[in-house]
């Protein structure tokens, strides 16, 4: 069993590393919440030992959600959290069963790692205390490596975060993504509608599990649970889709975010996308945010075309540039199409800024329109009644990438 350690507790991690053997092996130790997700996506550990004391900007619940979406078992060291704490309630909903309350005993942590997953209640000697995060922050990575060189068993291999799992692309799948709130759902909904208006059968798959914005954009019924049911029935996923009566040919697969919690694992997502791609002309996926999120990475890897949505917000462009720079060197940029959204007619906000941030040419510019908020409130895609935006989306569909996927 491969174990990734993410606790910020040096003594505990060193003891676990020293105790590794035939039952489990430590493949990496990380020092931030963001690194937990990144390393887990690339190294695919069987188990992550995680503590809420781990530093980072990500909410610990987001970290746990993403790990569970990868089918990774979590041993959660609750620390000072009480069993009745809302965080504990949420992680149990996400399928976390190995939770250590109170003090920690190394022997019992090892027993948990060796055993099948189950509810645990463990204690440990008080001398095991987390390391001083401030001290590590000022020490610097090189000095720390030198200091630990004589203390830690050298059993963790050097890893390369450029390694990617090979996934075959599906030509008639389009993933719409953006690391910022730049209008990806707007593009996904209206692109799917424009395609359906041209006579194609389109599955609009709502994978933005944190908000399920597609649900609100199209006024889906209260209690909608098409995504949950479609994942369970890949033999006939369209039977569980919502079909807006005014858009023939459009199949919307989403959940009511207020009533249905969705746990999208990579295996289930791949199965659903492949099933949909076999029964409709096109699958449009509205992805979550950052490219590092497992659901987003899976959708991007599977898609024959990736639409990257950007807007003129300078802070958004800076984040976009950072996310693009973080993509692996072997990423297929030829399948990425950049859409500049919500651009006013102003020389002070040039589209060139988007091209500089993305490092790719802009294929389509969508103008800022006051009709967009109205369309959201009405639950009617704006391309159905705004001729300028409809023509712009039709031009986007005329791009070679779209015709190749459909034809």
HUURKA-V957259 format. One record per residue. N is the residue number from 1. PHI is phi in degrees with one decimal (999 if undefined). OMEGA is omega in whole degrees, -180 to 180 (999 if undefined). NEAR is the number of other ideal C-beta (glycine too) atoms within 8 Angstrom. Layout:
N,PHI,OMEGA,NEAR
N,PHI,OMEGA,NEAR
This chain:
1,999,179,8
2,-90.2,-176,11
3,-121.6,173,16
4,-110.2,-177,17
5,-101.4,-177,13
6,-146.0,-174,14
7,-122.3,-172,13
8,66.0,179,12
9,-113.1,-172,13
10,-59.8,-177,8
11,-60.2,180,9
12,-63.0,-177,13
13,-67.0,179,13
14,-63.8,179,10
15,-66.1,179,9
16,-65.8,179,16
17,-64.7,179,14
18,-68.3,-177,7
19,-89.6,-177,8
20,-64.9,-179,10
21,-167.6,-178,6
22,-71.2,-177,2
23,-80.2,178,6
24,-154.4,177,11
25,-134.5,179,9
26,-84.7,-177,14
27,-100.8,179,11
28,-170.0,172,11
29,-126.4,-177,10
30,-120.0,-173,11
31,-121.6,176,8
32,-149.3,-180,9
33,-63.9,-180,13
34,-63.6,180,10
35,-67.8,177,11
36,-57.9,-178,17
37,-67.3,-177,15
38,-62.8,-178,10
39,-65.3,-179,13
40,-65.9,179,15
41,-64.5,-176,11
42,-88.6,-173,10
43,-90.4,179,11
44,51.2,175,9
45,-68.2,174,12
46,-78.3,-176,7
47,-139.3,172,14
48,-118.5,173,15
49,-91.3,-168,16
50,-127.5,176,16
51,-127.2,176,13
52,-67.4,178,10
53,-74.2,180,10
54,-61.4,-177,15
55,-76.7,178,8
56,142.9,-179,10
57,-86.1,-178,4
58,-69.5,173,9
59,-66.7,-177,5
60,-60.3,178,11
61,-68.6,176,10
62,-65.5,178,9
63,-60.3,-178,14
64,-65.1,180,15
65,-59.6,-178,11
66,-68.9,176,12
67,-64.5,180,14
68,-67.9,177,14
69,-67.1,175,13
70,-94.9,-179,12
71,61.8,179,7
72,-95.3,176,12
73,-72.1,-180,8
74,-122.2,168,14
75,-102.0,-172,14
76,-100.9,177,12
77,-91.1,-170,13
78,-70.4,-180,12
79,62.9,-177,7
80,-84.4,-179,4
81,-67.8,179,10
82,-85.0,178,6
83,-55.3,180,7
84,-91.0,-179,5
85,-62.6,-178,9
86,-62.1,178,5
87,-62.5,179,10
88,-64.6,178,13
89,-59.0,-178,9
90,-66.6,-176,10
91,-69.6,174,13
92,-66.6,176,10
93,-60.3,-180,7
94,-79.6,176,11
95,97.4,177,7
96,-82.3,-176,11
97,-117.0,-179,8
98,-100.7,-176,13
99,-122.2,-178,13
100,-104.6,179,15
101,-100.7,175,8
102,71.3,-178,7
103,-73.0,-174,8
104,-113.8,172,14
105,-109.6,-175,10
106,-58.2,-179,13
107,-58.4,-179,6
108,-74.5,174,13
109,-63.7,178,16
110,-62.5,178,10
111,-60.8,179,8
112,-63.0,-180,12
113,-61.9,-178,14
114,-81.6,-174,7
115,-94.7,172,7
116,-70.6,-177,3
117,-63.8,177,6
118,-169.4,180,7
119,-67.7,-177,6
120,-129.4,176,10
121,-142.8,-167,7
122,-124.9,174,13
123,-133.2,-179,7
124,-142.0,176,12
125,-57.5,-177,8
126,-69.7,-177,6
127,-69.2,178,5
128,-81.9,-179,10
129,-122.9,178,7
130,-60.3,178,10
131,-72.0,-179,9
132,-75.3,-177,6
133,-61.9,180,9
134,-64.3,180,6
135,-61.8,180,8
136,-65.9,-178,10
137,-60.8,-178,6
138,-85.2,-177,6
139,-68.2,-179,8
140,89.4,-174,6
141,-64.4,-177,5
142,-66.4,180,6
143,-61.9,-179,8
144,-66.3,179,10
145,-60.4,179,8
146,-62.2,-178,7
147,-64.5,-177,9
148,-80.4,-176,8
149,-54.6,-179,8
150,-92.5,-175,4
151,-107.3,-172,6
152,-105.9,176,7
153,-59.9,-174,5
154,-83.7,-177,5
155,-119.9,-179,7
156,-90.2,-178,8
157,-71.2,173,4
158,-67.7,-177,3
159,-117.4,177,10
160,-119.0,-179,5
161,-78.2,177,8
162,-87.3,180,7
163,-68.5,-179,7
164,-127.2,176,8
165,-73.1,-177,6
166,-74.9,178,4
167,-130.6,-179,8
168,-70.7,179,5
169,-74.3,178,11
170,-112.9,-169,12
171,-60.0,-175,7
172,-94.0,176,12
173,-112.8,177,16
174,-119.6,177,15
175,-99.8,178,14
176,-103.7,-174,16
177,-140.4,174,14
178,-168.2,178,13
179,-75.6,180,9
180,-130.1,178,12
181,-81.4,-174,5
182,-113.0,176,13
183,102.4,-179,12
184,-66.3,179,13
185,-67.4,176,12
186,-57.4,-180,11
187,-66.7,-179,14
188,-61.4,-178,14
189,-65.3,-176,14
190,-75.9,174,13
191,-66.2,178,15
192,-62.2,179,13
193,-65.8,-180,13
194,-61.7,178,13
195,-65.6,179,14
196,-63.3,178,14
197,-63.6,179,9
198,-88.3,173,7
199,101.1,180,5
200,-90.8,171,11
201,-87.1,-173,10
202,-132.0,172,15
203,-102.3,177,15
204,-99.6,-174,15
205,-99.2,-176,13
206,-90.5,-178,14
207,-102.9,177,13
208,-80.5,-168,13
209,-64.9,-178,11
210,-82.0,-177,7
211,-128.0,-174,5
212,46.2,-177,14
213,-65.0,178,10
214,-56.6,180,16
215,-55.6,-179,13
216,-74.9,-177,10
217,-60.3,-175,12
218,-112.2,176,13
219,50.2,-180,7
220,-69.1,-175,11
221,-62.9,174,6
222,-59.8,-180,5
223,83.4,-180,7
224,-54.2,-179,12
225,-138.8,-178,11
226,-61.8,-179,13
227,-66.9,179,13
228,-59.9,-177,10
229,-69.8,-180,9
230,-65.6,177,14
231,-65.8,180,12
232,-84.4,-176,6
233,-132.4,-180,10
234,-75.0,176,10
235,-69.6,-179,5
236,-145.2,-174,6
237,-66.4,-178,15
238,-68.2,179,10
239,-65.2,-177,6
240,-109.4,-178,11
241,-85.9,171,12
242,-89.4,-179,12
243,-118.2,176,8
244,-60.9,-174,9
245,-65.2,-177,4
246,-93.4,178,5
247,-132.7,178,12
248,-59.3,178,4
249,92.2,180,9
250,-102.4,179,12
251,-114.8,-176,13
252,-103.5,-180,14
253,-114.8,-175,16
254,-149.4,176,15
255,-131.6,169,14
256,-71.1,-175,14
257,-66.9,-178,8
258,-89.2,-176,3
259,-126.6,-176,8
260,-126.1,176,11
261,-88.9,-176,4
262,-114.1,172,9
263,-112.7,-179,10
264,-92.9,174,10
265,-87.1,-179,10
266,-59.0,-178,11
267,-61.7,-179,7
268,-66.5,-179,9
269,-64.7,179,14
270,-60.7,179,11
271,-61.4,-179,10
272,-68.9,180,14
273,-61.3,180,15
274,-63.4,179,10
275,-64.5,-180,11
276,-66.9,-179,15
277,-62.0,-180,11
278,-84.8,-175,5
279,-123.2,177,9
280,-128.2,178,13
281,-71.4,-177,8
282,-144.4,173,15
283,-113.6,176,14
284,-107.4,-178,14
285,-110.6,171,14
286,-89.6,-173,15
287,-90.4,171,15
288,-70.8,-172,10
289,-81.1,-170,10
290,-53.6,180,8
291,-62.4,-177,11
292,-75.9,180,10
293,-65.6,-176,12
294,-53.4,-180,11
295,-63.7,179,14
296,-64.2,-179,16
297,-61.1,180,11
298,-63.8,180,12
299,-63.2,-180,16
300,-64.9,180,12
301,-63.7,-177,10
302,-76.7,-172,13
303,-68.0,172,14
304,-77.7,178,10
305,-137.5,176,13
306,-120.2,176,12
307,-97.5,180,15
308,-99.7,-176,13
309,-101.8,179,13
310,-134.7,177,16
311,-127.8,-175,12
312,-78.0,-179,11
313,-60.4,-174,8
314,-62.8,178,7
315,-63.1,177,7
316,-63.9,-179,12
317,-67.1,177,14
318,-63.9,179,9
319,-67.5,178,10
320,-59.1,-180,17
321,-61.0,179,12
322,-64.2,180,8
323,-66.3,179,11
324,-65.5,178,10
325,-64.6,-178,6
326,-85.3,178,7
327,-69.2,-179,7
328,-60.0,-177,7
329,-63.1,-178,4
330,-91.6,180,6
331,-64.7,-179,6
332,-84.3,-178,7
333,-71.0,180,7
334,-66.0,-179,4
335,-92.1,-178,11
336,-97.2,179,11
337,-118.7,-176,12
338,-96.9,176,15
339,-115.9,177,15
340,-90.2,-173,13
341,-109.3,173,12
342,61.0,-178,11
343,-92.8,176,13
344,-76.5,178,8
345,-82.7,-175,4
346,-146.6,178,5
347,-71.4,-179,4
348,-77.3,178,4
349,-124.5,-176,8
350,-73.0,177,6
351,-65.6,179,9
352,-55.4,180,6
353,-61.7,178,11
354,-65.6,-179,14
355,-62.9,179,12
356,-68.2,-178,9
357,-69.5,-177,12
358,-82.6,-175,13
359,73.7,-179,8
360,-138.4,177,9
361,-70.1,178,5
362,-84.2,-178,12
363,-87.1,-173,9
364,-155.9,177,13
365,-116.9,178,9
366,-101.5,-176,13
367,-71.8,174,11
368,-67.2,-177,5
369,-135.1,177,9
370,-68.9,-179,5
371,-75.3,-176,10
372,-65.4,178,10
373,-57.7,178,7
374,-64.4,-178,9
375,-67.5,179,13
376,-64.1,-179,9
377,-63.0,-178,6
378,-82.0,-178,7
379,74.0,-179,9
380,-122.5,180,8
381,-55.1,-173,11
382,-64.7,-179,14
383,-65.4,-180,12
384,-76.1,-178,11
385,-139.3,176,8
386,-105.6,-173,11
387,-63.6,-178,6
388,-65.6,179,8
389,-68.3,178,14
390,-61.1,179,11
391,-65.0,180,8
392,-66.0,179,12
393,-67.3,177,14
394,-64.7,176,9
395,-66.8,177,9
396,-61.6,179,12
397,-67.7,180,12
398,-79.5,178,7
399,-62.8,-179,11
400,-52.9,-177,5
401,-61.1,-176,10
402,-71.3,-178,11
403,-66.5,178,10
404,-64.0,-178,8
405,-71.0,-175,12
406,-81.7,-174,10
407,-77.9,999,4
